[in-house]
Amino acid sequence: MSNSPSKNRRRKGEGNGSIHWRIITKKGKDYPQAYYHWQENGKKRTKYIPKKLLGDIQEAEAAKRPVVEILQMLGVEVSPSKLLGDKQINPSNAALETSPSNDISPSKMRRNKGEGSGSIHWRTIIKNGRDYQQAYYHYEFWSEGDRLVKSSKYIPKRLLNRVQQMEREKAAVKEILQLLGMMKS
């Protein structure tokens, strides 16, 4: 399997970022800690990667997901224009995206309270020595500060565009799970 340089880079306009490891010494013991590095307004920025998120961040970085998506996973809200000057980026997988419209009003950037939280994550699957990207919908439901459900569901290719559209429109998580056959209507 040959790795061409174009497969090892993000597409132009998706930002620059990488994972760096530091050795931290506590009570005489050395521990490796991961940090995410990126550039914002021309300045180098760093964010600690908690162990519980490390696997997801490593998968996203290996899949060369846009830096904005990785920062969102880390809880860092940054404007795409701060990463790239005046260029706008589309944080979804452009290769699988068919609808160029992105007409989300600023008031609909979040789901309504109580509708759950969810996002699309990409995993690299190796089958017969070849790498494939597969989409999964990660979701959580909470009640009065307690997490009731945390899970993920594979998104078949035939439903991917519809799920991406619903996610852009911030549809209720239950509606997306109904589309994926997880919940009865």
VOBA-1610 file (N, C-alpha, C; in pm, whole numbers, padded with zeros to 5 digits, always signed):
BEGIN
Met+00086-00118+00000Met+00000+00000+00000Met+00090+00123+00000Ser+00077+00209-00098Ser+00160+00330-00106Ser+00086+00447-00045Asn+00160+00528+00027Asn+00102+00647+00089Asn+00150+00768+00011Ser+00063+00825-00070Ser+00101+00945-00143Ser+00093+01064-00049Pro+00175+01168-00071Pro+00172+01285+00017Pro+00035+01348+00026Ser-00044+01342-00082Ser-00176+01405-00079Ser-00270+01334+00018Lys-00246+01207+00048Lys-00331+01134+00143Lys-00291+01163+00287Asn-00171+01220+00306Asn-00121+01246+00440Asn-00139+01392+00480Arg-00218+01467+00407Arg-00241+01609+00435Arg-00388+01640+00435Arg-00423+01746+00506Arg-00560+01797+00497Arg-00574+01870+00365Arg-00699+01883+00321Arg-00724+01962+00201Arg-00697+02109+00231Lys-00661+02182+00129Lys-00634+02325+00145Lys-00758+02392+00204Gly-00736+02476+00302Gly-00847+02548+00364Gly-00901+02483+00488Glu-00845+02369+00533Glu-00896+02300+00651Glu-00809+02322+00775Gly-00708+02409+00762Gly-00625+02442+00878Gly-00508+02347+00896Asn-00421+02384+00990Asn-00304+02302+01023Asn-00307+02272+01171Gly-00284+02146+01205Gly-00280+02107+01345Gly-00213+01971+01358Ser-00169+01941+01480Ser-00104+01812+01503Ser-00103+01780+01652Ile-00080+01652+01683Ile-00072+01605+01821Ile+00076+01602+01859His+00106+01657+01977His+00243+01655+02030His+00240+01591+02168Trp+00344+01518+02199Trp+00355+01451+02328Trp+00460+01520+02414Arg+00430+01532+02542Arg+00524+01584+02640Arg+00535+01483+02753Ile+00651+01477+02814Ile+00670+01392+02931Ile+00657+01482+03055Ile+00560+01450+03139Ile+00535+01525+03260Ile+00582+01440+03378Thr+00655+01501+03470Thr+00703+01429+03588Thr+00620+01469+03709Lys+00557+01368+03771Lys+00479+01390+03893Lys+00524+01289+03997Lys+00559+01339+04113Lys+00602+01254+04225Lys+00711+01156+04182Gly+00804+01205+04100Gly+00917+01124+04059Gly+00890+01027+03945Lys+00767+01024+03892Lys+00734+00934+03780Lys+00708+01016+03654Asp+00748+00960+03541Asp+00726+01026+03412Asp+00597+00975+03349Tyr+00516+01068+03299Tyr+00390+01035+03233Tyr+00384+01106+03099Pro+00348+01035+02991Pro+00329+01105+02863Pro+00192+01175+02862Gln+00188+01297+02813Gln+00063+01370+02797Gln+00055+01423+02654Ala-00065+01416+02598Ala-00086+01461+02460Ala-00144+01602+02459Tyr-00098+01681+02363Tyr-00146+01818+02343Tyr-00174+01837+02195Tyr-00276+01918+02164Tyr-00305+01949+02024Tyr-00251+02088+01994His-00172+02099+01887His-00114+02226+01844His-00182+02272+01716Trp-00213+02402+01707Trp-00269+02461+01586Trp-00231+02608+01582Gln-00257+02672+01468Gln-00230+02815+01455Gln-00362+02889+01447Glu-00371+02999+01522Glu-00490+03083+01524Glu-00445+03227+01516Asn-00490+03299+01416Asn-00447+03438+01393Asn-00295+03449+01386Gly-00232+03348+01329Gly-00087+03350+01314Gly-00010+03315+01440Lys-00079+03284+01549Lys-00013+03249+01675Lys-00030+03101+01703Lys+00075+03039+01756Lys+00070+02898+01790Lys-00013+02880+01917Arg-00110+02789+01914Arg-00195+02761+02029Arg-00181+02614+02065Thr-00205+02581+02192Thr-00192+02445+02242Thr-00307+02416+02336Lys-00360+02293+02330Lys-00467+02250+02420Lys-00437+02107+02465Tyr-00444+02084+02596Tyr-00426+01951+02652Tyr-00538+01859+02601Ile-00504+01735+02567Ile-00603+01637+02522Ile-00630+01541+02637Pro-00749+01546+02696Pro-00781+01452+02805Pro-00774+01308+02755Lys-00735+01217+02844Lys-00720+01076+02806Lys-00848+01017+02746Lys-00964+01059+02798Lys-01091+01004+02749Lys-01119+01045+02604Leu-01059+01155+02558Leu-01080+01200+02420Leu-00965+01162+02327Leu-00855+01113+02382Leu-00735+01091+02303Leu-00758+01001+02183Gly-00829+00889+02201Gly-00855+00797+02090Gly-00931+00863+01977Asp-01037+00938+02012Asp-01117+01006+01909Asp-01034+01113+01837Ile-00953+01187+01913Ile-00869+01292+01852Ile-00765+01228+01760Gln-00705+01117+01802Gln-00606+01050+01718Gln-00670+00998+01589Glu-00792+00943+01600Glu-00863+00897+01480Glu-00891+01013+01385Ala-00940+01124+01440Ala-00971+01241+01358Ala-00846+01297+01292Glu-00736+01301+01366Glu-00610+01351+01310Glu-00557+01257+01203Ala-00566+01126+01225Ala-00520+01029+01125Ala-00603+01037+00997Ala-00733+01068+01014Ala-00822+01081+00899Ala-00810+01220+00835Lys-00725+01305+00893Lys-00703+01442+00846Lys-00834+01521+00840Arg-00914+01509+00947Arg-01037+01587+00958Arg-00999+01734+00972Pro-01087+01826+00933Pro-01057+01969+00948Pro-01025+02005+01093Val-00933+02097+01112Val-00889+02138+01245Val-01006+02190+01327Val-01101+02258+01265Val-01218+02310+01337Val-01293+02196+01406Glu-01309+02082+01337Glu-01380+01968+01397Glu-01304+01913+01517Ile-01172+01902+01505Ile-01092+01849+01615Ile-01099+01944+01735Leu-01092+02074+01710Leu-01101+02171+01819Leu-01237+02168+01886Gln-01343+02144+01807Gln-01476+02132+01866Gln-01482+02013+01959Met-01418+01901+01920Met-01414+01783+02007Met-01345+01816+02140Leu-01247+01906+02135Leu-01174+01946+02255Leu-01244+02058+02332Gly-01356+02105+02280Gly-01430+02211+02347Gly-01378+02350+02319Val-01300+02364+02212Val-01245+02495+02175Val-01327+02549+02059Glu-01392+02662+02081Glu-01468+02725+01975Glu-01379+02828+01907Val-01354+02810+01780Val-01270+02904+01705Val-01336+02928+01570Ser-01333+03051+01527Ser-01389+03086+01398Ser-01295+03035+01288Pro-01351+02972+01184Pro-01266+02924+01075Pro-01182+03036+01015Ser-01234+03160+01014Ser-01158+03270+00957Ser-01033+03301+01040Lys-01034+03271+01170Lys-00917+03293+01253Lys-00808+03191+01223Leu-00849+03072+01173Leu-00751+02970+01137Leu-00689+02997+01001Leu-00769+03059+00912Leu-00727+03066+00772Leu-00734+03205+00711Gly-00740+03307+00789Gly-00757+03440+00731Gly-00904+03461+00699Asp-00937+03496+00574Asp-01076+03522+00536Asp-01144+03402+00474Lys-01074+03292+00453Lys-01133+03175+00386Lys-01230+03104+00479Gln-01345+03065+00429Gln-01440+02985+00504Gln-01413+02839+00477Ile-01432+02753+00578Ile-01418+02610+00555Ile-01547+02541+00590Asn-01566+02426+00531Asn-01682+02344+00559Asn-01635+02229+00646Pro-01678+02219+00775Pro-01624+02118+00864Pro-01671+01976+00834Ser-01754+01955+00734Ser-01795+01819+00702Ser-01700+01760+00599Asn-01711+01633+00578Asn-01622+01564+00484Asn-01662+01605+00343Ala-01587+01694+00282Ala-01623+01751+00152Ala-01628+01646+00043Ala-01552+01540+00055Ala-01553+01436-00049Ala-01686+01364-00054Leu-01754+01356+00061Leu-01882+01286+00066Leu-01999+01382+00068Glu-01973+01511+00059Glu-02076+01613+00067Glu-02132+01640-00072Thr-02264+01643-00086Thr-02321+01672-00217Thr-02391+01807-00219Ser-02440+01852-00105Ser-02513+01978-00101Ser-02420+02093-00065Pro-02395+02186-00159Pro-02305+02295-00127Pro-02368+02403-00041Ser-02500+02402-00025Ser-02565+02507+00052Ser-02537+02488+00200Asn-02516+02598+00268Asn-02489+02594+00411Asn-02566+02710+00474Asp-02698+02704+00463Asp-02784+02815+00503Asp-02840+02795+00644Ile-02751+02796+00742Ile-02793+02782+00881Ile-02797+02921+00942Ser-02908+02953+01003Ser-02916+03084+01067Ser-02836+03079+01198Pro-02781+03193+01240Pro-02702+03195+01364Pro-02780+03146+01485Ser-02913+03162+01485Ser-02992+03119+01599Ser-03006+02967+01605Lys-02974+02897+01497Lys-02990+02751+01495Lys-02855+02681+01492Met-02756+02735+01564Met-02625+02673+01570Met-02620+02566+01678Arg-02725+02558+01762Arg-02731+02458+01868Arg-02868+02393+01866Arg-02875+02272+01919Arg-03004+02206+01935Arg-03075+02269+02054Asn-03207+02252+02057Asn-03283+02299+02172Asn-03248+02213+02293Lys-03255+02271+02410Lys-03224+02200+02533Lys-03317+02079+02546Gly-03261+01966+02581Gly-03340+01843+02599Gly-03349+01756+02476Glu-03292+01801+02363Glu-03298+01722+02240Glu-03178+01629+02225Gly-03093+01623+02326Gly-02975+01537+02321Gly-02861+01606+02250Ser-02745+01540+02250Ser-02631+01593+02176Ser-02578+01483+02086Gly-02526+01522+01971Gly-02474+01423+01879Gly-02384+01487+01776Ser-02300+01403+01715Ser-02211+01451+01611Ser-02164+01333+01527Ile-02117+01364+01408Ile-02066+01262+01318Ile-01916+01249+01341His-01870+01126+01358His-01728+01096+01375His-01685+00997+01268Trp-01561+01007+01228Trp-01508+00920+01123Trp-01406+00825+01183Arg-01416+00699+01145Arg-01320+00599+01188Arg-01254+00539+01065Thr-01126+00507+01080Thr-01055+00438+00972Thr-01066+00289+00998Ile-01125+00218+00905Ile-01142+00074+00914Ile-01048+00009+00814Ile-00977-00095+00855Ile-00886-00165+00764Ile-00948-00300+00730Lys-00973-00320+00600Lys-01030-00445+00549Lys-00943-00492+00435Asn-00898-00615+00442Asn-00814-00673+00336Asn-00695-00584+00303Gly-00636-00523+00406Gly-00518-00441+00386Gly-00544-00302+00331Arg-00669-00263+00316Arg-00703-00130+00264Arg-00774-00050+00372Asp-00748+00081+00373Asp-00811+00172+00469Asp-00940+00228+00412Tyr-01044+00229+00494Tyr-01172+00286+00455Tyr-01218+00380+00566Gln-01281+00489+00527Gln-01341+00581+00622Gln-01487+00543+00641Gln-01528+00527+00766Gln-01668+00497+00797Gln-01721+00603+00892Ala-01844+00645+00867Ala-01908+00747+00950Ala-01990+00680+01060Tyr-01981+00736+01180Tyr-02060+00692+01294Tyr-02125+00814+01356Tyr-02246+00796+01409Tyr-02315+00904+01478Tyr-02301+00880+01628His-02225+00965+01696His-02208+00957+01841His-02316+01044+01904Tyr-02383+00989+02006Tyr-02491+01065+02068Tyr-02496+01041+02219Glu-02557+01137+02289Glu-02575+01130+02433Glu-02710+01191+02468Phe-02770+01136+02572Phe-02892+01193+02629Phe-02867+01217+02778Trp-02909+01333+02826Trp-02888+01372+02965Trp-03021+01407+03029Ser-03028+01394+03161Ser-03145+01438+03236Ser-03098+01489+03372Glu-03125+01614+03400Glu-03091+01678+03527Glu-02945+01656+03566Gly-02855+01671+03470Gly-02712+01660+03497Gly-02656+01520+03495Asp-02741+01418+03475Asp-02694+01280+03468Asp-02703+01229+03325Arg-02594+01167+03278Arg-02597+01110+03143Arg-02673+00979+03148Leu-02776+00969+03066Leu-02858+00849+03060Leu-02804+00751+02956Val-02761+00803+02840Val-02716+00719+02730Val-02596+00784+02664Lys-02496+00703+02632Lys-02384+00748+02550Lys-02352+00630+02458Ser-02365+00652+02328Ser-02344+00542+02234Ser-02312+00597+02096Ser-02294+00506+02001Ser-02273+00546+01862Ser-02341+00445+01770Lys-02371+00489+01650Lys-02440+00407+01552Lys-02374+00429+01416Tyr-02344+00319+01346Tyr-02287+00326+01212Tyr-02386+00397+01118Ile-02335+00484+01030Ile-02419+00553+00933Ile-02394+00490+00797Pro-02493+00419+00742Pro-02474+00361+00609Pro-02453+00471+00504Lys-02375+00441+00401Lys-02345+00541+00298Lys-02472+00597+00235Arg-02574+00514+00220Arg-02698+00560+00155Arg-02770+00666+00239Leu-02743+00673+00369Leu-02807+00771+00457Leu-02715+00885+00497Leu-02588+00878+00459Leu-02490+00975+00507Leu-02526+01119+00472Asn-02562+01145+00346Asn-02595+01283+00307Asn-02713+01337+00387Arg-02813+01253+00409Arg-02931+01298+00485Arg-02895+01327+00631Val-02812+01239+00692Val-02770+01261+00831Val-02686+01389+00840Gln-02597+01411+00744Gln-02515+01533+00745Gln-02605+01656+00735Gln-02707+01652+00651Gln-02800+01764+00637Gln-02874+01788+00768Met-02924+01681+00829Met-02998+01694+00956Met-02905+01749+01065Glu-02780+01706+01064Glu-02684+01754+01164Glu-02655+01903+01143Arg-02642+01946+01017Arg-02621+02089+00989Arg-02740+02172+01036Glu-02860+02116+01019Glu-02982+02186+01060Glu-03008+02172+01210Lys-02924+02098+01279Lys-02936+02073+01423Lys-03071+02012+01457Ala-03109+01911+01379Ala-03232+01837+01408Ala-03216+01765+01541Ala-03327+01732+01604Ala-03323+01659+01731Ala-03251+01525+01709Val-03172+01485+01807Val-03096+01360+01797Val-03191+01242+01776Lys-03307+01245+01840Lys-03404+01135+01824Lys-03448+01121+01678Glu-03462+01233+01607Glu-03501+01227+01465Glu-03391+01159+01382Ile-03265+01192+01411Ile-03153+01132+01339Ile-03147+00983+01369Leu-03169+00945+01495Leu-03168+00803+01532Leu-03285+00729+01470Gln-03399+00796+01452Gln-03511+00732+01382Gln-03473+00701+01238Leu-03406+00796+01173Leu-03361+00774+01036Leu-03266+00655+01028Leu-03182+00639+01132Leu-03085+00529+01135Leu-03145+00399+01186Gly-03276+00400+01216Gly-03345+00279+01258Gly-03324+00244+01404Met-03282+00339+01486Met-03257+00313+01628Met-03381+00333+01715Met-03471+00421+01671Met-03586+00454+01754Met-03712+00446+01669Lys-03818+00406+01732Lys-03948+00402+01664Lys-04007+00543+01667Ser-04082+00578+01561Ser-04142+00712+01557Ser-04269+00721+01636
//
